[in-house]
Amino acid sequence: MSLTYDQKSEIRMAFDEAFVPEPERRRDLRVKTRVEAQICAWKKNKQGEPFTVRIEDFSPGGVGLLHPTPLPTGSEYLLRVPRPEMDELVVLLQVVRCKPLEDGNFHVGMELCSVMDRTSMGQLIDALKGPPKPRWWKICFLLFGIVGIGSAILL
């Protein structure tokens, strides 16, 4: 899925506001920075456990980061980008390269796949809630409530 121009602009602005110190704000294509962030695996519409990475640079099309273990090429991750006075922006990233460095870390290149809109966020929330409860479960709760109210009235 290709990102629209507006989505790329929104991502660039969110990163600028979140991770670049005030005196050094600029609108370059690639912004060098060193900031820790939390990402989590996104597999089959399910979120994994968050873990810390160090973002080295970002642009409207992707993120470069360091991590002590390799991340599999093709795997997807969610990154939450905080924005002042706005809801955080959640972006879906895909690993496109992972190269070992001399210091034992790995430089991971990630491409922005999608901005998680309300529909995607709904899928995320549904995935976090787990499978839906069966209908009979709701009926049991309703019957227990009716029996409880009836008992209270009779007593």
ChimeraX commands (.cxc) that place a marker at each C-alpha (Angstrom):
marker #1 position 0.00,0.00,0.00 radius 0.5
marker #1 position 1.40,3.37,-1.02 radius 0.5
marker #1 position 1.20,6.41,1.26 radius 0.5
marker #1 position -0.54,9.53,0.05 radius 0.5
marker #1 position 1.23,12.87,-0.04 radius 0.5
marker #1 position -0.87,14.06,2.91 radius 0.5
marker #1 position 0.02,11.00,4.98 radius 0.5
marker #1 position 3.73,11.50,4.29 radius 0.5
marker #1 position 3.45,15.18,5.23 radius 0.5
marker #1 position 1.64,14.30,8.45 radius 0.5
marker #1 position 4.32,11.76,9.33 radius 0.5
marker #1 position 7.13,14.25,8.63 radius 0.5
marker #1 position 5.47,16.94,10.74 radius 0.5
marker #1 position 4.81,14.51,13.59 radius 0.5
marker #1 position 8.44,13.38,13.67 radius 0.5
marker #1 position 9.64,16.98,13.48 radius 0.5
marker #1 position 7.50,17.96,16.45 radius 0.5
marker #1 position 8.23,14.86,18.50 radius 0.5
marker #1 position 11.90,14.12,18.09 radius 0.5
marker #1 position 13.78,17.21,16.92 radius 0.5
marker #1 position 14.83,19.77,19.55 radius 0.5
marker #1 position 13.34,23.26,19.07 radius 0.5
marker #1 position 16.53,25.12,17.99 radius 0.5
marker #1 position 17.41,22.51,15.37 radius 0.5
marker #1 position 14.08,22.11,13.56 radius 0.5
marker #1 position 14.49,21.87,9.84 radius 0.5
marker #1 position 12.56,20.46,6.91 radius 0.5
marker #1 position 15.30,18.29,5.37 radius 0.5
marker #1 position 14.39,15.09,3.64 radius 0.5
marker #1 position 16.31,13.04,6.23 radius 0.5
marker #1 position 16.63,14.20,9.81 radius 0.5
marker #1 position 19.47,12.85,11.94 radius 0.5
marker #1 position 18.53,12.35,15.57 radius 0.5
marker #1 position 19.27,10.09,18.51 radius 0.5
marker #1 position 16.21,9.29,20.55 radius 0.5
marker #1 position 14.93,6.19,22.27 radius 0.5
marker #1 position 11.48,5.02,21.31 radius 0.5
marker #1 position 9.27,2.02,21.90 radius 0.5
marker #1 position 8.07,-0.14,19.04 radius 0.5
marker #1 position 6.10,-3.36,19.08 radius 0.5
marker #1 position 5.68,-6.16,16.59 radius 0.5
marker #1 position 2.50,-6.15,14.49 radius 0.5
marker #1 position 1.62,-9.59,13.16 radius 0.5
marker #1 position -1.77,-10.78,11.91 radius 0.5
marker #1 position -3.47,-7.67,13.37 radius 0.5
marker #1 position -2.04,-8.40,16.82 radius 0.5
marker #1 position 0.32,-6.21,18.77 radius 0.5
marker #1 position 3.36,-7.76,20.42 radius 0.5
marker #1 position 5.20,-6.63,23.52 radius 0.5
marker #1 position 6.84,-3.21,23.20 radius 0.5
marker #1 position 10.63,-2.94,23.25 radius 0.5
marker #1 position 13.09,-0.05,23.11 radius 0.5
marker #1 position 15.05,0.99,20.02 radius 0.5
marker #1 position 17.23,4.02,19.28 radius 0.5
marker #1 position 16.06,6.06,16.31 radius 0.5
marker #1 position 19.04,7.44,14.36 radius 0.5
marker #1 position 17.25,9.23,11.53 radius 0.5
marker #1 position 13.86,9.58,9.91 radius 0.5
marker #1 position 12.25,10.96,6.80 radius 0.5
marker #1 position 8.71,11.04,5.38 radius 0.5
marker #1 position 9.39,7.60,3.90 radius 0.5
marker #1 position 11.11,5.71,6.68 radius 0.5
marker #1 position 13.09,5.37,9.87 radius 0.5
marker #1 position 16.64,4.24,10.56 radius 0.5
marker #1 position 17.29,2.77,13.99 radius 0.5
marker #1 position 19.75,0.78,16.08 radius 0.5
marker #1 position 18.94,-2.36,18.02 radius 0.5
marker #1 position 21.13,-4.97,19.75 radius 0.5
marker #1 position 19.41,-7.88,17.97 radius 0.5
marker #1 position 18.50,-8.24,14.29 radius 0.5
marker #1 position 14.91,-7.59,13.21 radius 0.5
marker #1 position 13.73,-9.91,10.42 radius 0.5
marker #1 position 13.39,-8.31,6.98 radius 0.5
marker #1 position 9.72,-8.01,6.05 radius 0.5
marker #1 position 8.48,-7.95,9.64 radius 0.5
marker #1 position 6.16,-5.12,10.68 radius 0.5
marker #1 position 6.22,-2.90,13.76 radius 0.5
marker #1 position 4.10,-0.13,15.25 radius 0.5
marker #1 position 5.69,3.13,16.36 radius 0.5
marker #1 position 3.79,5.72,18.37 radius 0.5
marker #1 position 4.89,9.28,17.66 radius 0.5
marker #1 position 3.84,11.77,20.36 radius 0.5
marker #1 position 2.47,15.11,19.16 radius 0.5
marker #1 position 1.93,18.18,21.34 radius 0.5
marker #1 position -1.75,19.04,21.87 radius 0.5
marker #1 position -2.84,16.26,19.49 radius 0.5
marker #1 position -3.41,12.53,19.60 radius 0.5
marker #1 position -0.28,10.51,19.05 radius 0.5
marker #1 position 0.36,9.31,15.53 radius 0.5
marker #1 position 0.71,5.56,15.13 radius 0.5
marker #1 position 2.64,4.41,12.07 radius 0.5
marker #1 position 3.17,0.94,10.69 radius 0.5
marker #1 position 6.78,0.24,9.67 radius 0.5
marker #1 position 8.26,-2.66,7.72 radius 0.5
marker #1 position 11.88,-3.77,8.03 radius 0.5
marker #1 position 13.59,-3.45,4.64 radius 0.5
marker #1 position 17.19,-4.02,5.73 radius 0.5
marker #1 position 19.13,-5.05,8.81 radius 0.5
marker #1 position 22.93,-4.76,8.80 radius 0.5
marker #1 position 25.34,-5.72,11.59 radius 0.5
marker #1 position 27.65,-2.98,12.87 radius 0.5
marker #1 position 31.14,-3.31,14.34 radius 0.5
marker #1 position 29.90,-2.48,17.86 radius 0.5
marker #1 position 27.56,-5.51,17.90 radius 0.5
marker #1 position 24.37,-3.54,17.24 radius 0.5
marker #1 position 22.30,-3.71,14.07 radius 0.5
marker #1 position 21.31,-0.81,11.84 radius 0.5
marker #1 position 17.70,-1.42,10.84 radius 0.5
marker #1 position 16.11,0.38,7.90 radius 0.5
marker #1 position 12.34,0.57,8.15 radius 0.5
marker #1 position 9.91,1.81,5.53 radius 0.5
marker #1 position 6.67,3.53,6.48 radius 0.5
marker #1 position 3.77,1.39,5.29 radius 0.5
marker #1 position 0.73,3.07,6.74 radius 0.5
marker #1 position -0.61,5.61,9.14 radius 0.5
marker #1 position -2.93,3.75,11.45 radius 0.5
marker #1 position -6.28,5.45,10.87 radius 0.5
marker #1 position -9.44,4.89,12.88 radius 0.5
marker #1 position -10.22,1.67,10.98 radius 0.5
marker #1 position -6.75,0.26,11.56 radius 0.5
marker #1 position -6.78,1.46,15.17 radius 0.5
marker #1 position -10.13,-0.29,15.60 radius 0.5
marker #1 position -8.48,-3.51,14.44 radius 0.5
marker #1 position -5.64,-2.90,16.92 radius 0.5
marker #1 position -8.08,-2.33,19.78 radius 0.5
marker #1 position -10.07,-5.42,18.80 radius 0.5
marker #1 position -6.85,-7.44,18.68 radius 0.5
marker #1 position -5.90,-6.22,22.17 radius 0.5
marker #1 position -9.34,-7.09,23.58 radius 0.5
marker #1 position -9.07,-10.68,22.46 radius 0.5
marker #1 position -11.79,-12.81,20.89 radius 0.5
marker #1 position -15.40,-11.63,21.34 radius 0.5
marker #1 position -17.47,-13.25,24.09 radius 0.5
marker #1 position -20.12,-15.71,22.86 radius 0.5
marker #1 position -23.73,-14.48,22.73 radius 0.5
marker #1 position -24.86,-16.99,25.36 radius 0.5
marker #1 position -22.46,-15.34,27.80 radius 0.5
marker #1 position -24.32,-12.03,27.48 radius 0.5
marker #1 position -27.68,-13.78,27.89 radius 0.5
marker #1 position -26.44,-15.45,31.11 radius 0.5
marker #1 position -25.46,-12.07,32.54 radius 0.5
marker #1 position -28.85,-10.65,31.59 radius 0.5
marker #1 position -30.66,-13.57,33.25 radius 0.5
marker #1 position -28.56,-13.24,36.40 radius 0.5
marker #1 position -29.47,-9.56,36.51 radius 0.5
marker #1 position -33.19,-10.27,36.13 radius 0.5
marker #1 position -33.07,-12.96,38.83 radius 0.5
marker #1 position -31.17,-10.58,41.12 radius 0.5
marker #1 position -33.69,-7.79,40.64 radius 0.5
marker #1 position -36.59,-10.20,41.14 radius 0.5
marker #1 position -35.03,-11.51,44.36 radius 0.5
marker #1 position -34.52,-7.97,45.65 radius 0.5
marker #1 position -38.16,-7.06,44.97 radius 0.5
marker #1 position -39.51,-10.18,46.70 radius 0.5
marker #1 position -37.34,-9.69,49.77 radius 0.5
marker link #1:1,2 radius 0.2
marker link #1:2,3 radius 0.2
marker link #1:3,4 radius 0.2
marker link #1:4,5 radius 0.2
marker link #1:5,6 radius 0.2
marker link #1:6,7 radius 0.2
marker link #1:7,8 radius 0.2
marker link #1:8,9 radius 0.2
marker link #1:9,10 radius 0.2
marker link #1:10,11 radius 0.2
marker link #1:11,12 radius 0.2
marker link #1:12,13 radius 0.2
marker link #1:13,14 radius 0.2
marker link #1:14,15 radius 0.2
marker link #1:15,16 radius 0.2
marker link #1:16,17 radius 0.2
marker link #1:17,18 radius 0.2
marker link #1:18,19 radius 0.2
marker link #1:19,20 radius 0.2
marker link #1:20,21 radius 0.2
marker link #1:21,22 radius 0.2
marker link #1:22,23 radius 0.2
marker link #1:23,24 radius 0.2
marker link #1:24,25 radius 0.2
marker link #1:25,26 radius 0.2
marker link #1:26,27 radius 0.2
marker link #1:27,28 radius 0.2
marker link #1:28,29 radius 0.2
marker link #1:29,30 radius 0.2
marker link #1:30,31 radius 0.2
marker link #1:31,32 radius 0.2
marker link #1:32,33 radius 0.2
marker link #1:33,34 radius 0.2
marker link #1:34,35 radius 0.2
marker link #1:35,36 radius 0.2
marker link #1:36,37 radius 0.2
marker link #1:37,38 radius 0.2
marker link #1:38,39 radius 0.2
marker link #1:39,40 radius 0.2
marker link #1:40,41 radius 0.2
marker link #1:41,42 radius 0.2
marker link #1:42,43 radius 0.2
marker link #1:43,44 radius 0.2
marker link #1:44,45 radius 0.2
marker link #1:45,46 radius 0.2
marker link #1:46,47 radius 0.2
marker link #1:47,48 radius 0.2
marker link #1:48,49 radius 0.2
marker link #1:49,50 radius 0.2
marker link #1:50,51 radius 0.2
marker link #1:51,52 radius 0.2
marker link #1:52,53 radius 0.2
marker link #1:53,54 radius 0.2
marker link #1:54,55 radius 0.2
marker link #1:55,56 radius 0.2
marker link #1:56,57 radius 0.2
marker link #1:57,58 radius 0.2
marker link #1:58,59 radius 0.2
marker link #1:59,60 radius 0.2
marker link #1:60,61 radius 0.2
marker link #1:61,62 radius 0.2
marker link #1:62,63 radius 0.2
marker link #1:63,64 radius 0.2
marker link #1:64,65 radius 0.2
marker link #1:65,66 radius 0.2
marker link #1:66,67 radius 0.2
marker link #1:67,68 radius 0.2
marker link #1:68,69 radius 0.2
marker link #1:69,70 radius 0.2
marker link #1:70,71 radius 0.2
marker link #1:71,72 radius 0.2
marker link #1:72,73 radius 0.2
marker link #1:73,74 radius 0.2
marker link #1:74,75 radius 0.2
marker link #1:75,76 radius 0.2
marker link #1:76,77 radius 0.2
marker link #1:77,78 radius 0.2
marker link #1:78,79 radius 0.2
marker link #1:79,80 radius 0.2
marker link #1:80,81 radius 0.2
marker link #1:81,82 radius 0.2
marker link #1:82,83 radius 0.2
marker link #1:83,84 radius 0.2
marker link #1:84,85 radius 0.2
marker link #1:85,86 radius 0.2
marker link #1:86,87 radius 0.2
marker link #1:87,88 radius 0.2
marker link #1:88,89 radius 0.2
marker link #1:89,90 radius 0.2
marker link #1:90,91 radius 0.2
marker link #1:91,92 radius 0.2
marker link #1:92,93 radius 0.2
marker link #1:93,94 radius 0.2
marker link #1:94,95 radius 0.2
marker link #1:95,96 radius 0.2
marker link #1:96,97 radius 0.2
marker link #1:97,98 radius 0.2
marker link #1:98,99 radius 0.2
marker link #1:99,100 radius 0.2
marker link #1:100,101 radius 0.2
marker link #1:101,102 radius 0.2
marker link #1:102,103 radius 0.2
marker link #1:103,104 radius 0.2
marker link #1:104,105 radius 0.2
marker link #1:105,106 radius 0.2
marker link #1:106,107 radius 0.2
marker link #1:107,108 radius 0.2
marker link #1:108,109 radius 0.2
marker link #1:109,110 radius 0.2
marker link #1:110,111 radius 0.2
marker link #1:111,112 radius 0.2
marker link #1:112,113 radius 0.2
marker link #1:113,114 radius 0.2
marker link #1:114,115 radius 0.2
marker link #1:115,116 radius 0.2
marker link #1:116,117 radius 0.2
marker link #1:117,118 radius 0.2
marker link #1:118,119 radius 0.2
marker link #1:119,120 radius 0.2
marker link #1:120,121 radius 0.2
marker link #1:121,122 radius 0.2
marker link #1:122,123 radius 0.2
marker link #1:123,124 radius 0.2
marker link #1:124,125 radius 0.2
marker link #1:125,126 radius 0.2
marker link #1:126,127 radius 0.2
marker link #1:127,128 radius 0.2
marker link #1:128,129 radius 0.2
marker link #1:129,130 radius 0.2
marker link #1:130,131 radius 0.2
marker link #1:131,132 radius 0.2
marker link #1:132,133 radius 0.2
marker link #1:133,134 radius 0.2
marker link #1:134,135 radius 0.2
marker link #1:135,136 radius 0.2
marker link #1:136,137 radius 0.2
marker link #1:137,138 radius 0.2
marker link #1:138,139 radius 0.2
marker link #1:139,140 radius 0.2
marker link #1:140,141 radius 0.2
marker link #1:141,142 radius 0.2
marker link #1:142,143 radius 0.2
marker link #1:143,144 radius 0.2
marker link #1:144,145 radius 0.2
marker link #1:145,146 radius 0.2
marker link #1:146,147 radius 0.2
marker link #1:147,148 radius 0.2
marker link #1:148,149 radius 0.2
marker link #1:149,150 radius 0.2
marker link #1:150,151 radius 0.2
marker link #1:151,152 radius 0.2
marker link #1:152,153 radius 0.2
marker link #1:153,154 radius 0.2
marker link #1:154,155 radius 0.2
view
